[in-house]
Amino acid sequence: MSMQAEADQQKILQYLYDRLASGDSRYCTIPTIRKNTDVGGSNQYVLTLTDDLEIGGYITTRQAYQMSGGRLFQITAAGIDFIESGNRIVGVQSAVWTGRLDISEARKAEIRHKLSEIRRIIEQSRLSNSQRANALAVIEAADILVETPDPLWPEIMRLLRSPVLANLNGVASLVLAIVGIILTAANM
């Protein structure tokens, strides 16, 4: 990762820290971050930086329920510790934000098993036909990406954070297990 990217990540964390310290516990958007941090570049650049920070455990995100889609961001306890101490607790590697992680076939099999469990929950749920079809499509897309030779893990994580999966009982723990497998590989 370039020195500029690391400096920009520091600006983002400092801004999120300052927001929380001033009592503003709301999540914020990429345009809000760009407006208040002097981080240059495109929205995609900021998204790449925030993906890296999220995988490192410094921020948390959730989907924005707006017509435009997008994501919302907030600092985590690890991010606060980093700002206050100046020491990164988790090493961030460029492989993490490019999505190229070395995850063994055994770990991929675990992820596929968790995806099939989510699929079973969706099929047994009381969703409408269209909601069920959307949820199954999200899981199918994630499963297809896991099968690729060089899976795009940030994209898989985005799919698993889909609002269509958010309110299904039992799915959150399976999604967290998958994220845990990915984060473990990212921090090796």
N, C-alpha and C positions, 0 to 999 in steps of 0.2 A: 504494500500500500504506500502511496506517495506521501511525502511530508504534508503537502497541501490537503490531501484527503483526511489525514489524521487531525490536522489543525481545524478543518471544517467540522469533523465529528466532535472535537472538543467544544467548538462554538455551539453546536446543537445541544450537547449535554449541558453546557453552562446555561443556555437559554431555558431549557426545560427545568433545570435546577432552580433558576431564579424565579420562574413562574410558580413553582411549588412553594418555594420559600416565602413568596409574597402572599400565599394563601389561595392561589389559583390552582385548584386541583383538577380542572377540566383537561381533557385531552385536546391536542391542537393539531392542525393540518399542515401539510407541506407548504402551502402559500404563507401561512402564519410564520412558520420557521424561516422561510426565505426572507420574508419582510423584516423580521426582527434579529437576524443573525449576520447579515452581510455575506452569507454563503452564496457564492456565485454558481453558475451552471444551471442546468435544466432541472425540471422536476424529477426526471429519471436519475440524475446524479444524486439528488438529495434522497431519493428512494433507495438507491444503492447504499448510501452512507447509513441510512436508518436501518436497512436490512442487516447490515454488518453489526450495528449497535444492538439490535434486537437479538441476533444470534449470540452475541457476546454477553447478553443478559443485562445490558445497561438501560434499555428502554423496553417498554411494552407497547404493542399496537393492537388496534382492533379495527374492524371494517367500519367505514362511515356509512350510515344508512341514508345516504343522499342520492339523488338522481345521478350525480357525477361519479359515484363510487368513491374511490380514494380510501385513505387510511387515516387513523387518528393516533397520536403519539403521546406518551407520558414516560417520565423517567422512573426507573426502578430503584430499589434500595442499593443495588450494586452501582448504579449510575451516581447516586448521591454519594456513596462512599468514594467513588473515583474522583468526583469533583472536590470533595472535602480533603482527601488525602493526596490526590495527584498520582496515585498508583493504580495501574490497571490490574484488576484482579484476574481477569481472563485474557489470555493472549488472543488477539484477533489476527487471523491469517487472511491473505487475499483469496485463498481457496474457498473460504467461507462465503464471501460476498459474490464471488463468481459462480457459486453453486457447485463447484467441482470438489467434492469430498470423497475421500477414499473409504467407502462403506463396504464392508465385506458382504459376500453373497448370503452368509448366514443372517446378518443384520437386515439385509433387504428382504429375506424370507420372513423375518419377524414383522417387518413393516407390512408386507403383503398379507400376512395372517391377521394383523390388526385391521387392515382395510377390509378384509372379508368379514370380520366381526362387525364392523360398522355397517357394511352392506346388509348383513343379516338383521341388524337392529332397524335399519331403514325399511326393509321389506316387511317387518312385523309391526311397524309403527302405524298409527292411525292418521297418517298424512293423507291429504287429498292426492289424487292421481298425478296432478301436475307437480305438486310439492315433492312427492316420492320420485318422480322422474327426474326432477332437477337435482335432488340429493344424490340419487344413484349416478347421475352424469358426473357430478363433482368427484365422487369416489372412483368412478371408472377412469376419469382423466388423471387423477392422482396415481392410480394403479398403472396406467399406461406409462406415465412418466417414470415411475420407479423401475419399470422394465427396460428403459432405454440404457444404452451402454454408458452414458455419462449423465445420470439424472440431474435435473435442475432442482436442487433441494429447496431454494427459496420459493420457487413457483409451487412446489408441492406443499410447502408450509402455508402459502397464501390460499391455496385451494382448501386446505383443511380448516382454515379460519373462516370459511364461507358462512354467511348468515343462515344459509339453508340447513346447515348442520348444527347450528348453535343451540337450538332448543330441544334437541332429541335426548331423552334420558339415556345415559350410558355412553354416549358418544364422546363427551368431553374427556373422560378418563382415558379412552383409547387414543384420542388425538394427542393428549399430553404424553402418553407412552411413546407414540411415534416421534413427537418433537424431542423427547428425551434421548431416543436412539440417535437422531440426527445431531443434536447438540453434543452428545458424547463423542461422536466421530469428529465434529468440528473442533473440539478442544483437545484432541489427541496430538 
